[in-house]
Amino acid sequence: MELGIGIGWRPEIADEVEALAGIDWVEAVAENLCADHLPDSLVRLRERGVRVVPHGVALGLGGAERPDPVRLASLAARAELLGTPLVTEHIAFVRAGGPLTASPRLEAGHLLPVPRTRDALDVLCENVRIAQESLPVPLALENIAALITWPGEELTEGQFLAELVERTGVRLLIDVANLHTNHVNLGQDPAKALDELPVEAIAYVHVAGGVEKNGVWHDTHAHPVTAPVLDVLAELRSRVDPPGVLLERDDAFPPAGELAGELDAIRATLRRAAPPTRGPGAAPGVGSASASASASGEGPGRAVRGGDRPPVAPAPAGARDRTAVAQAALLSALVAGTPAPEGFDHRRLRVQSRALAAKRADVVAKVAPELPEILGDGYRAAFLAYADGRPMSGGYRRDALDFAEHVLIAGGPADPAARRRLTYWWQDRAGARPPRRGTRLIRAARAVLVGR
């Protein structure tokens, strides 16, 4: 199945995406979609024949625990609703602690790298097979960007992905921007990774922008795609004709013309890097049989669903426990201020810790836009101070409530009108039930009168 050229669908650019020419498909963050109905924009795109692929961010298949059945059922429901040909997730862990370590569960709020060890690979393979059994369509997994690397790794990224595909039949979503990120931050050669991984298992490719600060590449998805990222895309295209390529943008959205320009640059890179057609027996090129076989689930590394392949054996005894302890120690150092585990680069851990806190502040501002409105310019500093040593234990909406409660307990905000607004905001959402419409109107009127 050929996907073609696509773009990440986000509510902020829904109109622009609908207006873009030459878009064959879109990808939507699965957790941002309701399980029983779609946004009007996605409905219109589907009516035009544009495929929609759900992209999950919260399963944490690289985590020590087995996948949460509720999260899996939710992802499966979105796949059914969209009529999608596949679903995607990440090779990452997003939470740690809990029963396996007899410690509080911690949420990262972001994707963290899995150690490329035999223990972690065994755990990941079992988790992937559990997910495959639960999903109605094939699963593809994405390589992630990293600011840190684990000590004592036993496999390269390419070797790790190749064995994952061999043992589970899962497909790959290769993010060339993440390969570039890992090149800058960790010294890992993108060409070597591409040489080692099974390119015939690629379902599609991500391209995204980022920015370098103080020698560290930040995969922001909020900056234009750079030439080095397009160079990695060209490296990949010289090896295989990917069934789909998608432009990702998650913030600081540019005008539609700039998005169109980035898509044109992607198309031009694919054309330039395509190997020449050399007749019978030549290496596959654009629209090749090998790419079609990969996309349709034929050949090596083919996509599988639960019943298509014998189950992978459970992870060896102790593998989950050892992985759980290691991941909990790392995440606790990043979000709770505990000592850094032995062997990690302390400077990089500090960079990662600050990045996680900044991500929390940004996402809370999106899910609860009233908070930066009420607190004004002081929002970010107040949130970062709150986040320091206070791990996120639930989702971002819970985090927003906990932050507001923290501010109020500390006696803020200093402005009485802002404090009343924040109090009402917190009460409306933290109570056992939402206030009645009359109560909300009375509060709104009182706020107007007080503000005069």
N, C-alpha and C positions, 0 to 999 in steps of 0.2 A: 504494500500500500504506500503510494507516494503522498506525502503531505504537502510538499512545496515550500513556499516562503510564508512565514507567519510573523505575528507580533503578539506580545503579551497584552491581554485585555485587562484593563484596570478601569474602575468606575470614573476616575478623573479624566480619562482620555477616551471614554466610550464613543463620543461623537466623532472624534478624530479617527479612531480605528474604523468606524463604519464608513467614513469618507475616503479612506486610503485606497488607492488603486492597486490591483495586483496582489491582494491578500488572499491566500488560499485557506488559511486556518488561523485560529487564535488559541492561546493558552490562558486559563483563568485559575487563580489560586483557589484550590478546592475548599479550604476552610472559610473563605469569604462568600461562598454561595450557599443559599438556603437549599435544604434537601428536597423541598417540595415544589419550588417554583424558581424560575430564572429571571434575571433582570431583563427588561424589555429589549435592551440593546443586544443581548445574546440571543434572544428569541428571533429578532430580525436577522441577525447574522446567520443563524441556522436555517431560517427560511430561504436565504440566498444560497444555501449550499455550503456555507463556511463551516468547517468542522471546529468543534470546541473540545480541547483536551484539558481535563482537570489536573492541576499540579499541586500535590500535597506538600505541606511543610511541617507537619506536626506529628507524624507517626513515630519518628525516631527509630527507624529499623536497625540502626547501628548501636542502639542502646542495649544494656545488659538484660533488661526484662523482655519477655515476649510481647509482641504487639498487642495493644489494647483492642479487644473485640469491638468496643463501641466506636472507636475511631475507624477501625477497618470497615464496619458496617456503614458508617457515615460516608466514607470514601466510595464504597460500592454503590450507595444510593445516588451519589452525584454522577457516577459513571453511567448508571441506568438512566437517570434523568436527561443526561446530555446525549445519550446514544453514541458515546465516544469509542474510537477504535482502541484506545489504550489509556492507562493512567500512569502518572509519574510521581516519584518521590525522590528522596535524597539518601546518599550513603553518609549518614551522620547520626549523632546522638543529640538529643535536645533536652533531656532530663536525666537525673541520676538520684541516687539515694533510694529510700523506700525499704520494702521488706528484705531485699537481698543483702542490704548492709545494715539493717536495723537502725537507720538514721532518717532524719526528715527528708522528704522528697524535695528536690530542688529543680527549678525550671531555668533553662538557659535563656529562653526567649530568642534563640538564634541557633543556627546549625553549627555544631562543633565536630572536629575531625575524629574519625574512628582510628584507633591505633592499628597500624598494618602489621598485626601479629596473627599467629595461628589461632590463638584463643578468640580474638575478636572476629576473625573470618569465620570460624565455626559458628559463633553466635549469630553473626549476620546471615549466614546461609540458612540456618534454621528459621530465623525471623522472616526472611524473604519467602521461604516456602510456605510458611503460615499465611503470609499476606497473599500469595498467589492462590492458595486454596480458597480465600475469602472473597476474591475480586472476580467480577464477571468478565473482565477483559484482561489482556496481557499487561504486565507491569514493566516499566523502565525506570532505572535508577540513575541519578545524577551525581557526578563527582563534584565536590564542593571546594570553595576557596578556603584557604587556611592562613592564619597569622602565626600559628605555632605548629610544632611537630613533636611527636611523642618520642621519648628516648627508647632505645632498644627495639626499633622496628625491624621486622624480619623480611619484609617484602617491599618492593617498589610499588608505586601507585599502579603502574601498568600490570605488574604481576598480580597484584591484589584483585584488580578488576577482571583479569583474564580467568583467574581461578574461580571467582564469584560466578561468572557467566558459565563456566564449564560445569560447576556443581549444581547450579539452579536453573540454568536456561533463561535467566532474566535478561532483558534487553538493557541497553545503555543509553542514557541521555548525556552526551558529552558537552560540557560547557567549556568552550575554548577560552573565555575570559578567566575562568577559574584555573585553567592550565597556565595561563599567563601570570595570574596572581601567585600561584605556587612557584613559578619560576623566579619572580622578583623576591618573594618573601622567604622561600625555603631553598632556593638554588636548584630546583628540580627542572630538568630539561623537558620541555613539551614534546620535542621530536622523539626523545627516547620513550616517553610515556605512550605516544601514538604508535611507535614501533612495537611496543610490548602488548598493547591491549588488542582485543579481537574487534577490529573495526567493522567486521561484517555483522556484529551484534548491535550496531548503533541504530536506534530508532529515530532520533533526531538530534539536533545540535542547538545549543544556546549561544548567543552572542550578546555581550553587555559591556557597558562602560564602567570606568572606575577612575581613581586618581591616586597619584603617588605623593605621600607626605613623609618627609624625613626617612626616605629609603624604604618605606613600607607601602605596599600597594593595597589600597582599600577598594574592595569590590562593591561599589556603592549602588550600582544600577541607577545612578542619578546624574551621571556625566556621559558625554558622548563616547561612542566606541572609538578606541584609539587604533593607530596603525599597527602597533605590536599585536593587538588582539586579532586584527584582520590577518596578520601574518600567520598566526597559529591556525586560523580558519583555512588559510591557503595550504598549510602543511597537511591538515586533515584531508582537504579536498584532493590533494595530490595522491592520497592513498585510497580513498573511497568516495563514491557519490552518495552523500547522506540523503536519506529519504525526505528529510525536512530540516529547515534552518529557521530559527526564530529569534527575533530581536526582543530583548527584555529591557523594560524601563519601569522603575517602581517609585520614583520620586523626582522632584524638580522637572516636571514634564515640559518639554519644549513645544513650540508650535508644530502643527501638523507637517509643515514644509520640512522642518528639520528631521522629523521621524522618517518622512519619505526619503530624504537624502541619505540617512543611515541605511535604510533598506536598499537603496540603489547601490551603495558602497558594498553591501553584502553580496548582492547579485553580481556586481562587477568582479569581486574577489573570487567568487565561485567559477565564473567564466574563465578568468585568467589562469586559475590554478588547475583547471581540468586537464588531465593528461591527454595527449593527442590520440586520436583514433588511428589504430595501426592495422586494421583489417583482422582476418580470422586469427584466433589465438592470441590476440593482443590483450593487454591488461584492461580490466573493466574501466569504463569512463562514465560520462554523464548518461543517466538513464539506463545504466548497465543492468544486466541480469543479476549480478551479485547484490546490487543495492536493492533491487526489487525483491530478491529472495530474503534479504535481511528484513525488509519492511513487512513482508508477508508471513514471516516466521519460519521460513525454510532454511535448511543448511545449518552450518555450525553456529552455536550460540543462539539458536532459534528461540523465539518467545514462547513461553509455556504458561498454561493455566494449571490449576490444581490437579485435574485428572489426567493430564497429558504426560506425566512423568512420575516415576516412583518417588515417594517422599524421601527427602534428605534425612539422614539419621540425626537424632538429637545431638546437640553439642556435647562433647565429652564432659564427664563429671568434673566439676570444678571450674569449667571455662566461664560460665556465667558469673559465678561468685568472684573470680579473679577480675573479670572485666568490670563488674559492678564496683568493686573496691577502687579500682584505678580511675574509673570515670567519676565516681563520687568525690574522690580526693581532688581531682583536677577542677571539677565544677565548683566545689566548695572554695578552692583557692581563688577562682575567678569572680565569684559573686558574693562570697561570705567573708572574705578576708582571712581565711585560714592559711597556714604556711604552705608554700609551693611544694608540690611533690618533688622528690629527688630526680635530677636529670633534666628538668625543664629549664629553658632559658628564662630567667626571671624578668628581664627587660621585655621580652615578647609577651610574657604572661600579663604584665602591666598594660601593654598596648591592647591585648585582647580583652582584659577586664574593662578598660575604659570604653572600648568599642561596644561591648555588651551593654554597659550602662547608657551610652548614647543611643543605642538602638531602642532600649526600653523607653527612654524619654521621647523619642520620635514616634514610636508606635502608640504609646499612651496618648500623646497629643492628637493622634489620628482617631483613635477609638473614643476619646473623650475630649473633643475640641473645646468644650466649655472651660476646661481647666486652664490652658494657656490664655484663654480670653479673660477669665476671672483674675488670674495671677499676673497677667501682663508680662513685661520683660523679666520678671523674677521667676517665671515658671521653670526654666531650664536649670538654673542654679539650684533652686529649691528641690527639684526632682533628683538631680544628681547627688545632692547631699543626703536625701532620703534613701536613695538606692545604695549608697556606700555602706556595705555590710548588712544590707537587708535583702536577702535573696527573694526572687519571685517564686512563690509557691503555687500559684494558680495561673490563670490566663491574664491577658492584658487588661481586661475589664475589672477583674479582681484587683489587679495592681493599681489601677486608677483609683478605685475606692479606698484601698489601703493608703495610698499617697495622700488623698484628700483628708482622710481621718488623721494621718500623721501631722499634717499642716495645722488642722484645727486644734489638736491636742497641744501642739507647741505654741498655741496662741496666735497663729497667723490666720489670714493675712492682717497686716497692720491696719489697713483701711476698713472701717466698720461696715460699709456697704458691701465691699468685696467679701468680708467674712460672712455676712448674712447670705449672700448669694452662694458661697461655697457650702455653707451649712445646709441650705435648702437643696442644693444639688446632691449632696451626700445623702440627706434624708430620703430624697425621692428614689434613690437607687439602692440604698442599703436596708431599707425597711422590708418587713415581711411581704408587703404588697405595695404596688405603686400608689401614690396618693390619687384621690378622686379628682376629676377635672375641675370641680369647684374649688378644691384646695389649691390646685396649681394656679388658677386664675386669681385667687385672693393673694397668694404669694407674689405673683407677678405684679399685681396692682400695688401691693405694699412696697415692693422693690422700687417701682417707679416713683412712688410718693417719697420714699426715703432718699432717693437719689436727687430730688429737687433741692 
